[in-house]
Amino acid sequence: MLRYAGWFDILSDFPETVRRVAVCEHVERVCDLGGGANPILTLDEIRERGVRYEILDISAEELTKAPAGYVTAQADVLDPALARDHGPYDLVASGFTAEHIPDPERFHANVRSLLRPGGYAVHAFPTLYEPAFVLNRLLPERLLEPLLRRVQPGREAEGAHGKFPAYYRWCRGPTQRQLARLHALGYEIVEYTGYFGHGYFGPVKPLDRAEQWLSDLLVRHPLPALTSYALVVLQRRD
């Protein structure tokens, strides 16, 4: 199922999608991939759903920021032996992690290896070729960090929403090429939502209004290559 929406909806759509998939039949074990300081589900939601929930993150420092009570493990999603030491899971979810992965084919293949047959993967990520993210990809970090702190306060490295290098590889809207890549790795594409627009121009009202007008137009007349964010639900195919 393909659909399109304005960018602000992804903030609620992503956790709600994870909650919805987490109550599907046979979903008992959930992996929060890259959750570190910001787990997707709260401890109350985990208890209500009766699932086993584990956070995997490459950064030991980020894992120390996770609230007390979560099960955590340090792991590299690009490790070829990842599935030997973790899983199998019924659901693997990542929120704004995929854009930081330098090898996207290995990323999606390893996530699939973590899943039991028929298991689900849910990923939310920013996409190219939104101009704001193209700049983030091209400009050096020393120029980006002070700029980002002006438009998004609280992005300091020591906080819960630190900035990390972004590659945006295979981070695209629902283009035919993107769908074919995921299908070739052994996934059925259950849902793919493309979002248009962003909030970076908020402090500059004329630019913000123009950007909002354009994003509303694109929701009505979508061009998959111009999305700003995407949310995908995949199912392991055997």
N, C-alpha and C positions, 0 to 999 in steps of 0.2 A: 504494500500500500504506500503510494507516494502522496505527500501533501506539502503545503507551504504555509508559512505563518510569519508574523513579525518577530523581530529578534527577542523582544522582552519575554515572549512565551516560553523560550527554552529554559528560563530560570525555574519555572514551575513544571514544565513538561518533562524535564529529565528526571528529577527525583520521583515524580508521579509515575512515570513509566517503569522505573526500577521497582517501585512499590507494587505496581500492577503485575509485573512479571514475577515478582517474588512470591505472589500468592497463587501462581499457576500450579496445576497438579504436578506432582513429582519434583517440585523445587524445594529442596531441603537444605542445600549447602550453597552459600553465596560467597563470591570473592569480590571485594572492593579493590580494584586494581589502581594503584597510585593514590589511594584515598588519604594516606598520611595524616596530615593535620585536619582534613575535612572529610570525614566519613559521609557517605551518601545517606545511609539510614541511621536514625537515632537508636540508642539502646532500647528505648520503649518500643519503637517500631519492630526491632529485631525480636524482642520478647513476644509481642503481639502476633507476629507471623510464625513464631516457633522455628526459625531457621538458624543454622550454624553459619556465622558470619565472620569472615577473616579479611583483614586488610593486608595486602601485599604492596610494598613500596621499596624502590631501590635505595631510598635515602633513610639511613638510621636516624638522622636528625629530624626528618619530617615525621617519622613514626613516634618520636618522643613527644610530639605536639598533639597526638591523638588523645582525646579525652579518656580518662581512666575507665576501664571496664571492657575495652575492645580487645579482641584477639588479633595480634599483629605478627608479621613476619617480614624480614628483609629479603627481597628477591629481585632479580633482574628479569624483566619480562622478555628480554632478548636472549636469555640463557638457553642453549639448546636442551639442557637437562631439566628445564623448569617443571615439566609435567611429572618427572620422576619424583620430585620432592614435594609437590603440591597438587591438590585436587584428588579425584575429579570433582568438579563443581557442576551444579545444575544451572548456575547463573554467574557470569562474570560481567561486571559493570565498571566502566571507567568514565570519569567526568573531567574533561579538559586535561587529558593526559596524552592522547594520541598525537597531538601536534608537537609534542616534545620528543617523539621517538624517531631516531635517525634511520631505522630500517623497518618501514611499515609492513612489508611482506612478512618478515620474521615475526613482527608483533602480532599480526592477525593469525598467522599460522600457529604461534605458541598459545594464543588465547584459545584457539580451536582445540589444541591438544589438552588444554586444561579442562575442557568440557566433556561431560558424559555424552554419548550419542543422543541427539535430540535436545541437548542443553542450549541455553540462550546466552547471547552476548549483547550488551547494551552499551553504546558509546555515544558521548556528546563531545563535540569539538568545534573550534572555529575553522573556517574554510578559506582557502584561496579561490577566487581572486578578488576578495574584498580589499580595497586599497589600503585600509588601515592595517591589515595583516600582511599585505605585501611589504609595506614599510617596516613592520616589525621583523619581517624575514630578512630584509636587505640592510637595514641600518645597523651599525655596531652597537653593542650593549651600552657602551659608555655614553652614547647619545640618547638611547632609548630610556634608560632608567630614570633620569630626571624628568623627562617628558611624561612618562607614565605616572609618576608620583604626583604630577600636577593635575592630571585628569582622573586618576584613580588613587586617591590617598589610601594608605594602608597596605601597599604592595611591597613593603620592606622585606628583605630576605628572612629576617628573624621572626616575622609574623606568620599568621596562618595562611596568607595569600601571597607568598613571595613570587617573584618573577624568575622564570627559568628559560634557557634558550629554546627557541621554537623553530621547527623545521617545516611543519605543515605538509609533510610528505603523505600522500594519499588522503589528505584532509580536503575533501571536495564535497560539493552538493551531489544530488542524485543524477549525475551525468551517466551516460551509457557506459563510458569507460570505467567509471568508479564501480558501477553495479557489476560489470563483467569481472573486474579484479576480485571482488569479494566472492562472487559465485565460483570463480575458478579455484579458490582456496577451499571450497567445500562448505559454503554457507548458503542457506536459503535466506533471502532478504524478506523479512516479515514486515517491517515498516522502515520507511526512510523519509524523514522530514527535513526540508530545507528552510532556513530562516533568513530573512532579509533585514538589513539595517544593523545599527549599533548605537550605543549611547555616548560615544566619545566626544561628540560635538555639543553635548548638553550645556556647557557653560557659554557657548557662543550661539545665542538663540537663532539668528538668521540661518546659520549653517545647519543647526539642529532641525529647524523646520523644513529646510530643503531636503535634508537627508531622510526625514520621516516621510515626506511626500514621495520621494523616490522609492523607498522601501514599500510603502503602501501600493504603489503602482506595480512593483515587481511581484508582490503577493498575488495581485489580480492577474498579471501577465508574466508568469515566472520564466526566468532564464536560469537553469540549474547551475551554470558556470559562475553566476554572480551572487550566490548565497554568501552569507556572513558566518553562519553556524549550521551545524547539521546534527541530527539525532537519528541513530540507526539501531534497529533491533534485528539481530541475526540469529539464526538457528543452525546448529551443527547438522550438516547433511552427511549421511554415510551411505 
